[in-house]
Amino acid sequence: MKYILSLCAFIFLLSCTTQKTDSKYSKIEYKAGPCFGSCPIFTITINPDRSAILEAEHFNFSKDFSKGEFSKPREGTFKGTIKETDYNKLVSLLNGLDVKSLKDNYGTRNVTDLPTSYLRINFADGTSKNVEDYGKSGSEKLKEVYMFIEELRHNQQWTKVK
């Protein structure tokens, strides 16, 4: 009887451990470039263990725009862990894109004051995909990925490291 109880306890403990998320992505990096206004300038790097680095340059946390913002020091480097549900949602959005079939470049430079977004996906198989998108003019699904990643700056717990 005690062996059966021990086995049940062991199975119960195993079922309670957090499962590591297996991802086909070895690194997800998104960079938001500047515009002629107050567009946020930052880079966020997300690893498959959900650890993340946010390199915040300007306009990430302030609501007011001033030209003097550029003369201020960069906002800082932050570390965090992406919530599991948010990471799974991001992976789902990326899977829905069929990342490897995306074009390398989107947008035309007929308008000169739009920001450029850079999406770099490294796959677990060693390959990678880089997408440069001037004015965020790619597909609706691609824009949804951009918006989701940009919101991570505000809905995750970040700790400033420098």
DSSP file (Angstrom, degrees, kcal/mol; ACC not computed):
  #  RESIDUE AA STRUCTURE BP1 BP2  ACC     N-H-->O    O-->H-N    N-H-->O    O-->H-N    TCO  KAPPA ALPHA  PHI   PSI    X-CA   Y-CA   Z-CA
    1    1 A M     >        0   0    0      0, 0.0     4,-2.3     0, 0.0     5,-0.2   0.000 360.0 360.0 360.0 -41.7    0.0    0.0    0.0
    2    2 A K  H  >  +     0   0    0      1,-0.2     4,-2.3     2,-0.2     5,-0.1   0.820 360.0  54.8 -67.7 -26.9    2.8    2.4    0.9
    3    3 A Y  H  > S+     0   0    0      2,-0.2     4,-2.5     1,-0.2    -1,-0.2   0.889 107.5  49.1 -69.4 -38.5    4.4    1.8   -2.6
    4    4 A I  H  > S+     0   0    0      2,-0.2     4,-2.5     1,-0.2    -2,-0.2   0.919 112.4  47.9 -66.1 -42.8    1.1    2.7   -4.3
    5    5 A L  H  X S+     0   0    0     -4,-2.3     4,-2.5     2,-0.2    -2,-0.2   0.901 111.9  50.0 -63.8 -40.5    0.9    5.9   -2.2
    6    6 A S  H  X S+     0   0    0     -4,-2.3     4,-2.5     2,-0.2    -2,-0.2   0.913 111.4  48.6 -63.7 -42.5    4.5    6.7   -3.0
    7    7 A L  H  X S+     0   0    0     -4,-2.5     4,-2.5     2,-0.2    -2,-0.2   0.912 111.8  49.1 -63.7 -43.1    3.9    6.1   -6.7
    8    8 A C  H  X S+     0   0    0     -4,-2.5     4,-2.5     2,-0.2    -2,-0.2   0.909 112.0  48.8 -62.4 -42.1    0.8    8.3   -6.7
    9    9 A A  H  X S+     0   0    0     -4,-2.5     4,-2.5     2,-0.2    -2,-0.2   0.907 111.3  50.2 -64.4 -41.1    2.7   11.1   -4.9
   10   10 A F  H  X S+     0   0    0     -4,-2.5     4,-2.2     2,-0.2    -2,-0.2   0.923 112.0  46.7 -63.2 -45.5    5.6   10.8   -7.4
   11   11 A I  H  X S+     0   0    0     -4,-2.5     4,-2.1     2,-0.2    -2,-0.2   0.900 112.0  51.8 -63.0 -41.6    3.2   11.1  -10.3
   12   12 A F  H  X S+     0   0    0     -4,-2.5     4,-1.0     1,-0.2    -2,-0.2   0.922 110.0  48.4 -61.8 -44.9    1.4   14.0   -8.7
   13   13 A L  H  X S+     0   0    0     -4,-2.5     4,-0.7     1,-0.2     3,-0.4   0.894 110.7  51.0 -64.2 -39.9    4.7   15.9   -8.2
   14   14 A L  H >< S+     0   0    0     -4,-2.2     3,-0.7     1,-0.2    -1,-0.2   0.885 107.7  52.7 -64.1 -38.0    5.7   15.3  -11.7
   15   15 A S  H 3< S+     0   0    0     -4,-2.1    -1,-0.2     1,-0.2    -2,-0.2   0.734 105.9  55.6 -71.6 -20.2    2.5   16.6  -13.1
   16   16 A C  H 3< S+     0   0    0     -4,-1.0    -1,-0.2    -3,-0.4    -2,-0.2   0.619  83.8 102.8 -87.1 -13.8    2.8   19.8  -11.0
   17   17 A T  S << S-     0   0    0     -3,-0.7     2,-0.3    -4,-0.7    -3,-0.0  -0.402  82.9-104.3 -72.3 148.1    6.2   20.8  -12.4
   18   18 A T        -     0   0    0     -2,-0.1     2,-0.4     1,-0.1    -1,-0.1  -0.534  33.3-131.5 -72.5 130.9    6.3   23.5  -15.0
   19   19 A Q        -     0   0    0     -2,-0.3     2,-0.3    -4,-0.1    -1,-0.1  -0.681  18.7-119.8 -84.5 134.6    6.9   22.2  -18.5
   20   20 A K        -     0   0    0     -2,-0.4     2,-0.5     1,-0.1    29,-0.1  -0.561  31.3-117.1 -71.9 133.6    9.5   23.9  -20.6
   21   21 A T        -     0   0    0     -2,-0.3     2,-0.6    27,-0.2    -1,-0.1  -0.613  21.7-144.1 -75.9 120.2    8.0   25.3  -23.7
   22   22 A D        -     0   0    0     -2,-0.5     2,-0.4    27,-0.0    -1,-0.0  -0.757  26.8-178.8 -83.6 124.2    9.5   23.7  -26.8
   23   23 A S        -     0   0    0     -2,-0.6    26,-0.0     2,-0.1   101,-0.0  -0.952  37.8-145.7-127.5 143.9    9.7   26.3  -29.4
   24   24 A K  S    S+     0   0    0     -2,-0.4   100,-2.7    99,-0.1     2,-0.5   0.478  86.6  83.6 -81.5  -0.7   10.9   26.2  -33.0
   25   25 A Y  E     -A  123   0A   0     98,-0.3    98,-0.3     1,-0.1     3,-0.1  -0.905  54.4-175.4-105.4 123.3   12.2   29.7  -32.4
   26   26 A S  E    S+     0   0A   0     96,-2.5     2,-0.3    -2,-0.5    97,-0.2   0.689  77.5   2.9 -89.8 -19.5   15.7   30.0  -30.8
   27   27 A K  E     -A  122   0A   0     95,-1.6    95,-3.0    20,-0.2     2,-0.5  -0.899  57.9-160.8-163.9 138.2   15.4   33.8  -30.6
   28   28 A I  E     -AB 121  46A   0     18,-2.6    18,-3.3    -2,-0.3     2,-0.4  -0.987  17.7-179.4-120.4 122.6   12.9   36.5  -31.5
   29   29 A E  E     -AB 120  45A   0     91,-2.8    91,-3.0    -2,-0.5     2,-0.4  -0.985   6.8-177.8-127.9 134.0   14.1   40.0  -32.0
   30   30 A Y  E     -AB 119  44A   0     14,-2.5    14,-2.7    -2,-0.4     2,-0.4  -0.997   3.6-170.6-130.9 131.6   12.1   43.1  -32.8
   31   31 A K  E     -AB 118  43A   0     87,-2.6    87,-2.6    -2,-0.4     2,-0.6  -0.987   8.1-158.1-125.4 129.1   13.6   46.6  -33.4
   32   32 A A  E     -AB 117  42A   0     10,-2.9    10,-1.3    -2,-0.4    85,-0.2  -0.932  17.4-153.9-106.6 120.1   11.5   49.7  -33.7
   33   33 A G        -     0   0    0     83,-2.8     2,-0.0    -2,-0.6    10,-0.0  -0.328  22.5 -88.0 -89.4 172.7   13.3   52.5  -35.5
   34   34 A P        -     0   0    0      0, 0.0    82,-0.4     0, 0.0     2,-0.2  -0.226  33.2-169.7 -77.4 165.6   12.9   56.3  -35.2
   35   35 A C        -     0   0    0      2,-0.3    79,-0.2     4,-0.2    78,-0.1  -0.710  46.9 -86.6-133.5-171.5   10.5   58.6  -37.1
   36   36 A F  S    S+     0   0    0     77,-0.8     2,-0.1    -2,-0.2    78,-0.1   0.201 111.6  37.3 -86.8  18.5   10.3   62.4  -37.3
   37   37 A G  S    S-     0   0    0     76,-0.2    -2,-0.3    29,-0.0    29,-0.1  -0.241 117.3 -51.0-134.7-136.5    8.1   62.4  -34.2
   38   38 A S        +     0   0    0     -2,-0.1     3,-0.1    -4,-0.1    -2,-0.1  -0.142  68.8 151.8-108.7  37.1    7.8   60.5  -31.0
   39   39 A C        -     0   0    0      1,-0.1    -4,-0.2    21,-0.0    19,-0.1  -0.469  54.9-104.1 -65.2 135.2    7.8   56.9  -32.2
   40   40 A P        -     0   0    0      0, 0.0     2,-0.5     0, 0.0    19,-0.2  -0.374  31.4-153.9 -62.6 139.0    9.2   54.6  -29.6
   41   41 A I  E     + C   0  58A   0     17,-2.6    16,-2.6    -3,-0.1    17,-1.0  -0.967  38.4 121.8-117.4 115.6   12.8   53.5  -30.3
   42   42 A F  E     -BC  32  56A   0    -10,-1.3   -10,-2.9    -2,-0.5     2,-0.4  -0.986  47.2-137.2-163.2 165.6   13.7   50.2  -28.8
   43   43 A T  E     -BC  31  55A   0     12,-1.8    12,-3.4    -2,-0.3     2,-0.4  -0.999  17.4-168.9-131.4 134.2   14.9   46.6  -29.3
   44   44 A I  E     -BC  30  54A   0    -14,-2.7   -14,-2.5    -2,-0.4     2,-0.5  -0.992   1.2-167.0-125.0 132.7   13.4   43.6  -27.6
   45   45 A T  E     -BC  29  53A   0      8,-2.5     8,-2.1    -2,-0.4     2,-0.5  -0.977   4.9-168.7-120.5 127.1   15.0   40.2  -27.7
   46   46 A I  E     -BC  28  52A   0    -18,-3.3   -18,-2.6    -2,-0.5     6,-0.2  -0.966   4.2-157.9-122.3 128.3   13.0   37.1  -26.5
   47   47 A N    >   -     0   0    0      4,-2.7     3,-2.2    -2,-0.5   -20,-0.2  -0.593  33.8-106.6 -99.4 163.1   14.5   33.7  -25.9
   48   48 A P  T 3  S+     0   0    0      0, 0.0   -27,-0.2     0, 0.0   -21,-0.1   0.711 120.5  61.4 -65.5 -18.8   12.7   30.3  -25.8
   49   49 A D  T 3  S-     0   0    0      2,-0.1     3,-0.1   -29,-0.1   -27,-0.0   0.367 120.2-113.2 -84.3   7.0   12.9   30.2  -22.0
   50   50 A R  S <  S+     0   0    0     -3,-2.2    32,-3.2     1,-0.3     2,-0.1   0.380  71.7 140.5  77.2   0.8   10.9   33.4  -22.1
   51   51 A S  E     - D   0  81A   0     30,-0.2    -4,-2.7    -5,-0.1     2,-0.3  -0.480  31.8-172.0 -68.7 146.5   13.8   35.5  -20.7
   52   52 A A  E     -CD  46  80A   0     28,-2.8    28,-1.9    -6,-0.2     2,-0.4  -0.981  24.2-151.6-145.2 152.7   13.9   38.9  -22.5
   53   53 A I  E     -CD  45  79A   0     -8,-2.1    -8,-2.5    -2,-0.3     2,-0.5  -0.993  10.1-162.1-123.2 131.6   16.0   42.0  -22.8
   54   54 A L  E     -CD  44  78A   0     24,-2.8    24,-2.7    -2,-0.4     2,-0.9  -0.967   1.9-165.7-115.5 116.2   14.5   45.4  -23.6
   55   55 A E  E     -CD  43  77A   0    -12,-3.4   -12,-1.8    -2,-0.5     2,-0.6  -0.863  15.5-167.3 -99.5  98.4   16.9   48.0  -24.9
   56   56 A A  E     +CD  42  76A   0     20,-2.6    20,-2.0    -2,-0.9    19,-0.4  -0.788  17.5 167.8 -95.5 121.0   14.8   51.2  -24.6
   57   57 A E  E     -     0   0A   0    -16,-2.6    18,-1.5    -2,-0.6     2,-0.3   0.911  58.5 -22.3 -92.7 -69.7   16.2   54.3  -26.3
   58   58 A H  E    S+C   41   0A   0    -17,-1.0   -17,-2.6    16,-0.2    -1,-0.3  -0.983 113.7  19.1-146.8 153.4   13.5   57.0  -26.4
   59   59 A F  S    S+     0   0    0     -2,-0.3    -1,-0.1   -19,-0.2   -17,-0.1   0.683  80.4 116.0  65.1  24.4    9.7   57.5  -26.2
   60   60 A N  S    S+     0   0    0    -19,-0.1    -1,-0.1   -21,-0.1   -18,-0.0   0.793  88.0  14.2 -90.1 -30.6    9.0   54.2  -24.5
   61   61 A F  S    S+     0   0    0     -5,-0.0     2,-0.3    93,-0.0    -1,-0.1   0.543 106.0  87.6-124.3 -13.2    7.6   55.3  -21.2
   62   62 A S        -     0   0    0      1,-0.1    -4,-0.0     2,-0.1     0, 0.0  -0.659  51.7-161.4 -93.4 148.8    6.9   59.0  -21.5
   63   63 A K  S    S+     0   0    0     -2,-0.3     2,-0.3     2,-0.0    -1,-0.1   0.689  70.3  77.2 -96.6 -23.7    3.6   60.3  -22.8
   64   64 A D  S    S-     0   0    0      2,-0.0     2,-0.5     1,-0.0    -5,-0.1  -0.669  70.5-142.3 -93.7 143.6    4.8   63.8  -23.7
   65   65 A F        +     0   0    0     -2,-0.3     2,-0.3     3,-0.0   -27,-0.1  -0.885  27.4 160.2-104.2 131.3    6.8   64.6  -26.8
   66   66 A S    >   -     0   0    0     -2,-0.5     3,-1.9   -29,-0.1     4,-0.3  -0.989  45.1-129.7-144.6 145.9    9.5   67.1  -26.8
   67   67 A K  G >  S+     0   0    0     -2,-0.3     3,-1.1     1,-0.3     4,-0.3   0.766 107.3  69.2 -62.7 -23.3   12.4   67.6  -29.2
   68   68 A G  G >> S+     0   0    0      1,-0.2     3,-1.1     2,-0.2     4,-0.7   0.629  75.5  85.2 -69.7 -12.7   14.7   67.7  -26.2
   69   69 A E  G X4 S+     0   0    0     -3,-1.9     3,-0.9     1,-0.3    -1,-0.2   0.854  83.6  57.6 -56.8 -36.1   13.9   64.0  -25.6
   70   70 A F  G <4 S+     0   0    0     -3,-1.1    -1,-0.3    -4,-0.3    -2,-0.2   0.759 101.6  54.9 -69.9 -23.4   16.7   63.1  -28.0
   71   71 A S  G <4 S+     0   0    0     -3,-1.1    -1,-0.2    -4,-0.3    -2,-0.2   0.620  92.9  89.9 -84.3 -11.5   19.3   65.0  -26.0
   72   72 A K  S << S-     0   0    0     -3,-0.9     3,-0.1    -4,-0.7    -3,-0.0  -0.438  92.8 -93.3 -76.9 157.1   18.4   63.0  -22.9
   73   73 A P        -     0   0    0      0, 0.0    -1,-0.1     0, 0.0    -2,-0.1  -0.281  54.6 -82.4 -65.1 158.4   20.2   59.7  -22.1
   74   74 A R        -     0   0    0      1,-0.1   -17,-0.2    -3,-0.1   -16,-0.2  -0.201  40.8-114.9 -57.1 155.5   18.7   56.5  -23.4
   75   75 A E        -     0   0    0    -18,-1.5     2,-0.2   -19,-0.4   -18,-0.2   0.805  61.2-111.8 -70.8 -29.9   16.0   55.1  -21.2
   76   76 A G  E     -D   56   0A   0    -20,-2.0   -20,-2.6     2,-0.0     2,-0.5  -0.687  23.6 -66.2 134.1 177.6   18.0   52.0  -20.3
   77   77 A T  E     -D   55   0A   0    -22,-0.2    84,-3.1    -2,-0.2    85,-1.4  -0.930  46.9-171.3-108.7 131.7   18.4   48.2  -20.5
   78   78 A F  E     -DE  54 160A   0    -24,-2.7   -24,-2.8    -2,-0.5     2,-0.3  -0.938  10.8-154.6-127.5 145.5   15.7   46.1  -18.9
   79   79 A K  E     +DE  53 159A   0     80,-2.7    80,-2.8    -2,-0.4     2,-0.3  -0.880  26.0 146.0-114.7 151.3   15.4   42.4  -18.1
   80   80 A G  E     -DE  52 158A   0    -28,-1.9   -28,-2.8    -2,-0.3     2,-0.5  -0.977  43.8-112.6-166.1 175.6   12.3   40.4  -17.7
   81   81 A T  E     -D   51   0A   0     76,-0.5    76,-0.4    -2,-0.3   -30,-0.2  -0.991  34.2-127.3-121.8 121.0   10.5   37.1  -18.2
   82   82 A I        -     0   0    0    -32,-3.2    74,-0.1    -2,-0.5     5,-0.1  -0.472  34.9-103.7 -67.6 132.1    7.7   37.1  -20.7
   83   83 A K     >  -     0   0    0     -2,-0.2     4,-2.8     1,-0.1     5,-0.2  -0.262  28.4-120.6 -56.0 143.0    4.5   35.7  -19.1
   84   84 A E  H  > S+     0   0    0      1,-0.2     4,-2.7     2,-0.2     5,-0.2   0.885 112.1  50.7 -57.2 -42.8    3.9   32.1  -20.4
   85   85 A T  H  > S+     0   0    0      1,-0.2     4,-1.9     2,-0.2    -1,-0.2   0.892 112.3  47.5 -64.7 -37.9    0.5   33.0  -21.9
   86   86 A D  H  > S+     0   0    0      2,-0.2     4,-2.5     1,-0.2    -2,-0.2   0.897 111.8  49.7 -69.6 -40.0    2.0   36.0  -23.7
   87   87 A Y  H  X S+     0   0    0     -4,-2.8     4,-2.6     2,-0.2     5,-0.2   0.936 111.5  48.7 -63.1 -44.9    4.9   33.9  -25.0
   88   88 A N  H  X S+     0   0    0     -4,-2.7     4,-2.2    -5,-0.2    -1,-0.2   0.886 110.9  51.0 -62.5 -37.7    2.6   31.2  -26.2
   89   89 A K  H  X S+     0   0    0     -4,-1.9     4,-2.6    -5,-0.2    -1,-0.2   0.916 109.9  50.0 -64.6 -43.1    0.4   33.8  -27.9
   90   90 A L  H  X S+     0   0    0     -4,-2.5     4,-2.6     2,-0.2    -2,-0.2   0.927 110.9  48.7 -61.0 -45.6    3.5   35.3  -29.7
   91   91 A V  H  X S+     0   0    0     -4,-2.6     4,-2.8     1,-0.2    -1,-0.2   0.908 111.3  51.0 -60.9 -41.5    4.5   31.9  -30.9
   92   92 A S  H  X S+     0   0    0     -4,-2.2     4,-1.9     2,-0.2    -2,-0.2   0.910 110.0  49.0 -62.8 -42.8    1.0   31.3  -32.1
   93   93 A L  H  X S+     0   0    0     -4,-2.6     4,-0.6     2,-0.2    -2,-0.2   0.910 113.0  47.7 -62.7 -42.0    1.0   34.6  -34.0
   94   94 A L  H >X>S+     0   0    0     -4,-2.6     3,-1.0     1,-0.2     4,-0.8   0.908 109.5  52.6 -66.1 -41.4    4.4   33.8  -35.6
   95   95 A N  H ><5S+     0   0    0     -4,-2.8     3,-0.7     1,-0.3    -1,-0.2   0.879 105.8  55.4 -61.0 -36.8    3.2   30.3  -36.5
   96   96 A G  H 3<5S+     0   0    0     -4,-1.9    -1,-0.3     1,-0.2    -2,-0.2   0.672 103.6  56.7 -69.4 -17.3    0.2   31.9  -38.3
   97   97 A L  H <<5S-     0   0    0     -3,-1.0    -1,-0.2    -4,-0.6    -2,-0.2   0.722  97.0-135.0 -82.7 -23.4    2.5   34.0  -40.3
   98   98 A D  T X<5 -     0   0    0     -4,-0.8     3,-2.2    -3,-0.7     4,-0.3   0.996  25.7-159.2  54.1  66.1    4.6   31.2  -41.9
   99   99 A V  G > <S+     0   0    0     -5,-0.7     3,-1.9     1,-0.3    -4,-0.1   0.797  79.5  59.6 -49.4 -44.0    7.6   33.3  -41.1
  100  100 A K  G 3  S+     0   0    0      1,-0.3    -1,-0.3    29,-0.1    -2,-0.1   0.735 103.2  53.4 -63.9 -20.7   10.0   31.7  -43.5
  101  101 A S  G <  S+     0   0    0     -3,-2.2    -1,-0.3    -4,-0.1    -2,-0.2   0.467  83.8 113.7 -93.5  -0.4    7.8   32.6  -46.5
  102  102 A L  S <  S-     0   0    0     -3,-1.9    28,-0.1    -4,-0.3     2,-0.1  -0.313  74.5-106.1 -65.9 152.6    7.6   36.3  -45.6
  103  103 A K        -     0   0    0      1,-0.1    -1,-0.1     2,-0.0     3,-0.1  -0.386  20.8-127.1 -70.9 159.1    9.3   38.8  -47.9
  104  104 A D  S    S+     0   0    0      1,-0.2    28,-2.9    27,-0.1     2,-0.4   0.788  90.9  31.7 -77.1 -28.2   12.5   40.4  -46.7
  105  105 A N  E     -f  132   0A   0     26,-0.2     2,-0.3    28,-0.1    28,-0.2  -0.989  61.1-180.0-136.3 139.9   11.3   44.0  -47.3
  106  106 A Y  E     +f  133   0A   0     26,-2.2    28,-2.3    -2,-0.4    30,-0.1  -0.948  46.0  36.1-130.6 154.2    7.9   45.7  -47.0
  107  107 A G        -     0   0    0     -2,-0.3     2,-0.3    30,-0.3    28,-0.1   0.144  66.5-109.2  91.9 154.9    7.0   49.3  -47.6
  108  108 A T    >   -     0   0    0     26,-0.2     3,-0.6    25,-0.1    -2,-0.0  -0.911  17.1-132.0-119.7 151.8    8.0   52.0  -50.0
  109  109 A R  T 3  S+     0   0    0     -2,-0.3    26,-0.0     1,-0.2    -2,-0.0  -0.064  71.0 116.3 -96.5  34.1   10.0   55.1  -49.0
  110  110 A N  T 3  S+     0   0    0      1,-0.1     2,-0.4     2,-0.0    -1,-0.2   0.793  76.6  52.3 -68.8 -28.1    7.8   57.6  -50.8
  111  111 A V  S <  S-     0   0    0     -3,-0.6     3,-0.4     1,-0.1    -1,-0.1  -0.929  74.6-161.6-108.3 133.0    7.0   59.1  -47.4
  112  112 A T  S    S+     0   0    0     -2,-0.4    -1,-0.1     1,-0.2    -3,-0.0   0.410  73.8  65.2-101.4   3.9   10.0   60.0  -45.3
  113  113 A D  S    S+     0   0    0    -78,-0.1   -77,-0.8   -77,-0.1    -1,-0.2   0.167  73.1 107.4-114.5  21.5    8.7   60.3  -41.8
  114  114 A L        -     0   0    0     -3,-0.4     2,-0.1   -79,-0.2    22,-0.1  -0.692  67.1-115.7 -97.9 150.8    7.7   56.7  -41.0
  115  115 A P        -     0   0    0      0, 0.0    20,-3.1     0, 0.0     2,-0.5  -0.435  21.9-131.3 -79.1 158.1    9.5   54.3  -38.6
  116  116 A T  E     - G   0 134A   0    -82,-0.4   -83,-2.8    18,-0.2     2,-0.4  -0.930  14.7-153.9-109.2 134.1   11.1   51.1  -39.8
  117  117 A S  E     -AG  32 133A   0     16,-2.5    16,-3.0    -2,-0.5     2,-0.5  -0.876   4.7-161.2-105.3 140.2   10.4   47.8  -38.0
  118  118 A Y  E     -AG  31 132A   0    -87,-2.6   -87,-2.6    -2,-0.4     2,-0.5  -0.986   4.8-171.6-122.2 124.3   12.9   45.0  -38.1
  119  119 A L  E     -AG  30 131A   0     12,-2.7    12,-2.7    -2,-0.5     2,-0.5  -0.972   3.6-177.2-117.5 121.1   11.9   41.5  -37.2
  120  120 A R  E     -AG  29 130A   0    -91,-3.0   -91,-2.8    -2,-0.5     2,-0.5  -0.976   2.0-173.2-121.2 121.3   14.6   38.9  -36.8
  121  121 A I  E     -AG  28 129A   0      8,-2.9     8,-2.4    -2,-0.5     2,-0.5  -0.962   6.3-163.6-116.1 121.6   13.6   35.3  -36.1
  122  122 A N  E     -AG  27 128A   0    -95,-3.0   -96,-2.5    -2,-0.5   -95,-1.6  -0.910  16.5-145.7-101.7 130.2   16.2   32.6  -35.4
  123  123 A F  E >   -A   25   0A   0      4,-3.2     3,-2.0    -2,-0.5   -98,-0.3  -0.603  21.4-118.4 -96.0 155.4   15.0   29.1  -35.7
  124  124 A A  T 3  S+     0   0    0   -100,-2.7   -99,-0.1     1,-0.3    -1,-0.1   0.735 112.8  65.1 -62.1 -23.3   16.0   26.1  -33.7
  125  125 A D  T 3  S-     0   0    0   -101,-0.4    -1,-0.3     2,-0.1     3,-0.1   0.413 122.0-104.0 -82.2   4.3   17.3   24.4  -36.9
  126  126 A G  S <  S+     0   0    0     -3,-2.0    -2,-0.1     1,-0.3     2,-0.1   0.311  85.6 115.4  94.7  -8.8   19.9   27.2  -37.2
  127  127 A T        -     0   0    0     -5,-0.0    -4,-3.2     2,-0.0    -1,-0.3  -0.412  45.5-161.1 -86.9 169.0   18.2   29.2  -40.0
  128  128 A S  E     - G   0 122A   0     -6,-0.2     2,-0.4    -2,-0.1    -6,-0.2  -0.967  12.2-149.2-146.7 163.4   17.0   32.7  -39.6
  129  129 A K  E     - G   0 121A   0     -8,-2.4    -8,-2.9    -2,-0.3     2,-0.4  -0.996   9.5-165.2-136.7 129.5   14.6   35.2  -41.2
  130  130 A N  E     - G   0 120A   0     -2,-0.4     2,-0.4   -10,-0.2   -10,-0.2  -0.963   5.0-172.7-116.4 130.7   15.0   39.0  -41.3
  131  131 A V  E     - G   0 119A   0    -12,-2.7   -12,-2.7    -2,-0.4     2,-0.5  -0.989   6.4-166.2-125.4 125.6   12.2   41.3  -42.2
  132  132 A E  E     -fG 105 118A   0    -28,-2.9   -26,-2.2    -2,-0.4     2,-0.5  -0.953  10.2-175.5-109.1 126.9   12.6   45.0  -42.7
  133  133 A D  E >   -fG 106 117A   0    -16,-3.0   -16,-2.5    -2,-0.5     3,-1.1  -0.879  12.2-156.8-132.2 100.4    9.3   46.9  -42.8
  134  134 A Y  E 3  S- G   0 116A   0    -28,-2.3     3,-0.4    -2,-0.5   -18,-0.2  -0.644  86.1  -0.5 -77.9 120.4    9.2   50.6  -43.6
  135  135 A G  T 3  S-     0   0    0    -20,-3.1    -1,-0.3    -2,-0.5   -19,-0.2   0.599 112.6 -89.4  78.6  11.3    6.0   52.1  -42.2
  136  136 A K  S <  S+     0   0    0     -3,-1.1    -1,-0.2   -21,-0.3    -2,-0.1   0.944  80.1 149.7  49.0  55.5    4.8   48.8  -40.9
  137  137 A S        +     0   0    0     -3,-0.4   -30,-0.3   -31,-0.0    -1,-0.1   0.178  26.7 111.1-106.6  15.8    3.1   48.1  -44.2
  138  138 A G  S    S-     0   0    0      1,-0.2     5,-0.0   -32,-0.1   -32,-0.0   0.144  79.9 -47.8 -71.8-162.3    3.3   44.4  -44.3
  139  139 A S     >  -     0   0    0      1,-0.1     4,-2.4     4,-0.0    -1,-0.2  -0.119  54.8-106.6 -66.6 166.2    0.3   42.0  -44.0
  140  140 A E  H  > S+     0   0    0      1,-0.2     4,-2.0     2,-0.2     5,-0.1   0.881 122.3  52.3 -61.7 -38.5   -2.4   42.4  -41.3
  141  141 A K  H  > S+     0   0    0      2,-0.2     4,-1.6     1,-0.2    -1,-0.2   0.880 109.0  49.8 -66.1 -37.0   -1.0   39.3  -39.5
  142  142 A L  H  > S+     0   0    0      2,-0.2     4,-2.2     1,-0.2    -2,-0.2   0.909 109.7  50.8 -67.3 -42.2    2.5   40.9  -39.6
  143  143 A K  H  X S+     0   0    0     -4,-2.4     4,-2.6     1,-0.2    -2,-0.2   0.868 106.6  55.7 -61.9 -36.4    1.2   44.1  -38.2
  144  144 A E  H  X S+     0   0    0     -4,-2.0     4,-2.3     2,-0.2    -1,-0.2   0.884 106.5  50.2 -63.5 -38.8   -0.6   42.1  -35.4
  145  145 A V  H  X S+     0   0    0     -4,-1.6     4,-2.7     2,-0.2     5,-0.2   0.934 110.5  50.0 -63.8 -46.3    2.8   40.6  -34.5
  146  146 A Y  H  X S+     0   0    0     -4,-2.2     4,-2.8     1,-0.2    -2,-0.2   0.945 112.4  46.6 -56.3 -49.6    4.4   44.1  -34.3
  147  147 A M  H  X S+     0   0    0     -4,-2.6     4,-2.0     1,-0.2    -1,-0.2   0.895 112.0  50.9 -62.2 -40.9    1.6   45.4  -32.1
  148  148 A F  H  X S+     0   0    0     -4,-2.3     4,-0.9     2,-0.2    -1,-0.2   0.939 112.9  45.0 -62.7 -47.2    1.7   42.4  -29.8
  149  149 A I  H >< S+     0   0    0     -4,-2.7     3,-0.8     1,-0.2     4,-0.5   0.909 111.0  53.9 -64.4 -41.4    5.5   42.7  -29.3
  150  150 A E  H >< S+     0   0    0     -4,-2.8     3,-1.1     1,-0.3     4,-0.3   0.864 104.3  55.6 -62.2 -35.1    5.3   46.5  -28.8
  151  151 A E  H >X S+     0   0    0     -4,-2.0     3,-1.8     1,-0.2     4,-1.8   0.743  89.1  76.2 -68.9 -22.5    2.7   46.0  -26.1
  152  152 A L  H <X S+     0   0    0     -4,-0.9     4,-0.7    -3,-0.8    -1,-0.2   0.780  83.4  67.3 -60.5 -24.7    5.1   43.7  -24.2
  153  153 A R  H <4 S+     0   0    0     -3,-1.1    -1,-0.3    -4,-0.5    -2,-0.2   0.812 113.0  30.0 -61.5 -28.6    7.0   46.9  -23.2
  154  154 A H  H <4 S+     0   0    0     -3,-1.8    -2,-0.2    -4,-0.3    -1,-0.2   0.678 118.8  49.1-107.5 -21.8    4.0   47.8  -21.0
  155  155 A N  H  < S+     0   0    0     -4,-1.8     2,-0.3     2,-0.1    -3,-0.1   0.239  98.1  73.0-110.1  15.5    2.3   44.6  -19.9
  156  156 A Q  S  < S-     0   0    0     -4,-0.7     2,-0.7    -5,-0.2   -74,-0.1  -0.812  86.7-104.2-120.1 165.0    5.4   42.7  -18.6
  157  157 A Q        -     0   0    0    -76,-0.4   -76,-0.5    -2,-0.3     2,-0.4  -0.822  42.4-172.9 -90.6 115.8    7.5   43.1  -15.4
  158  158 A W  E     -E   80   0A   0     -2,-0.7     2,-0.5   -78,-0.1   -78,-0.2  -0.895  12.9-158.8-113.7 139.6   10.8   44.8  -16.4
  159  159 A T  E     -E   79   0A   0    -80,-2.8   -80,-2.7    -2,-0.4     2,-0.3  -0.977  22.7-126.2-117.5 124.4   13.8   45.4  -14.1
  160  160 A K  E     +E   78   0A   0     -2,-0.5   -82,-0.3   -82,-0.2   -84,-0.0  -0.522  29.9 173.7 -71.7 129.0   16.3   48.0  -15.1
  161  161 A V              0   0    0    -84,-3.1   -83,-0.2    -2,-0.3    -1,-0.2   0.617 360.0 360.0-110.5 -20.4   19.8   46.7  -15.2
  162  162 A K              0   0    0    -85,-1.4   -84,-0.1   -87,-0.1    -2,-0.1   0.283 360.0 360.0-167.4 360.0   21.6   49.7  -16.7
